[in-house]
Amino acid sequence: MTQKNPKIFIVDDEPLLSEMLTDFLLTQDPEFAINSYPTGEDCLAALDTHPDLVILDYYLNSREKNAANGLDILKELKKSNKALPVIMLSSQESYSTAGQTIMYGAVHYVIKGPDAFQEIHDLIKANL
């Protein structure tokens, strides 16, 4: 990892998952600067703070019904910064969903499960 204090955005509408992932990542790398957002719209509004990497949930509208989904947010993120690494996170074990996110610029598609946090940490290390 080349950057000092990389800024990482976690975008997930499940506050508990965001908190657990934040805790795990900070235990692994205390120098991470992590911001969590419950909606993709909140994440997009904070882009002027220049994140180094975004972890983006695929389904973002379980709590706010009119919130944009992860794929739409991914497209917007890539429109504003093509080079920004985005890791998609989902409970969907669908190859077509995973393929779609990669096609739109995600660096990886992680399925929520027991090894997801470690996989995300490894991906952060590989992409920063």
C-alpha positions as semicolon CSV with decimal commas, in nm:
position;residue;x (nm);y (nm);z (nm)
1;M;0,000;0,000;0,000
2;T;0,156;0,326;-0,108
3;Q;-0,074;0,581;0,050
4;K;-0,056;0,708;0,405
5;N;-0,397;0,712;0,574
6;P;-0,603;0,601;0,273
7;K;-0,961;0,727;0,280
8;I;-1,213;0,447;0,242
9;F;-1,588;0,491;0,199
10;I;-1,822;0,212;0,310
11;V;-2,168;0,244;0,155
12;D;-2,422;0,006;0,307
13;D;-2,774;0,057;0,439
14;E;-2,714;-0,192;0,722
15;P;-2,549;0,012;1,002
16;L;-2,436;-0,299;1,190
17;L;-2,252;-0,439;0,889
18;S;-2,085;-0,102;0,824
19;E;-1,977;-0,081;1,187
20;M;-1,845;-0,438;1,196
21;L;-1,654;-0,393;0,869
22;T;-1,510;-0,061;0,992
23;D;-1,397;-0,223;1,318
24;F;-1,239;-0,516;1,134
25;L;-1,052;-0,293;0,888
26;L;-0,926;-0,059;1,161
27;T;-0,804;-0,358;1,362
28;Q;-0,608;-0,472;1,055
29;D;-0,489;-0,125;0,953
30;P;-0,536;0,155;1,208
31;E;-0,413;0,412;0,955
32;F;-0,728;0,377;0,740
33;A;-0,959;0,680;0,743
34;I;-1,305;0,525;0,707
35;N;-1,633;0,704;0,640
36;S;-1,965;0,516;0,631
37;Y;-2,273;0,617;0,436
38;P;-2,622;0,461;0,454
39;T;-2,709;0,558;0,095
40;G;-2,526;0,596;-0,231
41;E;-2,659;0,950;-0,256
42;D;-2,478;1,036;0,070
43;C;-2,159;0,885;-0,071
44;L;-2,187;1,082;-0,395
45;A;-2,241;1,404;-0,196
46;A;-1,910;1,340;-0,015
47;L;-1,699;1,271;-0,326
48;D;-1,539;1,614;-0,298
49;T;-1,341;1,471;-0,003
50;H;-1,166;1,242;-0,254
51;P;-1,191;0,883;-0,129
52;D;-0,914;0,643;-0,231
53;L;-1,147;0,341;-0,247
54;V;-1,520;0,270;-0,210
55;I;-1,683;-0,046;-0,072
56;L;-2,034;-0,041;-0,215
57;D;-2,330;-0,261;-0,127
58;Y;-2,534;-0,382;-0,424
59;Y;-2,875;-0,345;-0,253
60;L;-2,899;-0,002;-0,096
61;N;-3,273;0,046;-0,072
62;S;-3,384;-0,190;0,202
63;R;-3,434;0,101;0,444
64;E;-3,495;0,397;0,212
65;K;-3,722;0,268;-0,060
66;N;-3,640;0,538;-0,313
67;A;-3,261;0,517;-0,266
68;A;-3,061;0,431;-0,576
69;N;-2,919;0,079;-0,598
70;G;-2,549;-0,002;-0,593
71;L;-2,521;-0,045;-0,969
72;D;-2,656;0,306;-1,032
73;I;-2,418;0,449;-0,770
74;L;-2,128;0,255;-0,925
75;K;-2,204;0,417;-1,263
76;E;-2,211;0,764;-1,103
77;L;-1,886;0,701;-0,915
78;K;-1,714;0,593;-1,236
79;K;-1,854;0,895;-1,422
80;S;-1,693;1,129;-1,171
81;N;-1,365;0,934;-1,134
82;K;-1,286;0,642;-1,365
83;A;-0,974;0,549;-1,165
84;L;-1,152;0,519;-0,828
85;P;-1,139;0,153;-0,714
86;V;-1,485;0,026;-0,615
87;I;-1,539;-0,309;-0,442
88;M;-1,898;-0,431;-0,470
89;L;-2,043;-0,614;-0,171
90;S;-2,356;-0,824;-0,199
91;S;-2,543;-1,120;-0,059
92;Q;-2,637;-1,210;-0,418
93;E;-2,455;-1,517;-0,544
94;S;-2,538;-1,435;-0,904
95;Y;-2,278;-1,449;-1,179
96;S;-2,482;-1,211;-1,394
97;T;-2,500;-0,954;-1,112
98;A;-2,128;-0,989;-1,044
99;G;-2,050;-0,964;-1,414
100;Q;-2,262;-0,652;-1,450
101;T;-2,078;-0,475;-1,168
102;I;-1,739;-0,567;-1,315
103;M;-1,856;-0,450;-1,659
104;Y;-1,941;-0,109;-1,509
105;G;-1,601;-0,075;-1,346
106;A;-1,598;-0,250;-1,008
107;V;-1,258;-0,400;-0,930
108;H;-1,414;-0,697;-0,753
109;Y;-1,745;-0,847;-0,637
110;V;-1,745;-0,984;-0,281
111;I;-2,026;-1,206;-0,156
112;K;-2,124;-1,139;0,206
113;G;-2,019;-1,431;0,421
114;P;-1,772;-1,546;0,686
115;D;-1,460;-1,456;0,484
116;A;-1,591;-1,136;0,324
117;F;-1,416;-0,891;0,559
118;Q;-1,076;-1,054;0,512
119;E;-1,131;-1,066;0,136
120;I;-1,219;-0,695;0,136
121;H;-0,906;-0,614;0,339
122;D;-0,690;-0,811;0,093
123;L;-0,853;-0,628;-0,200
124;I;-0,792;-0,289;-0,039
125;K;-0,424;-0,379;0,002
126;A;-0,406;-0,491;-0,363
127;N;-0,580;-0,180;-0,500
128;L;-0,418;0,103;-0,304
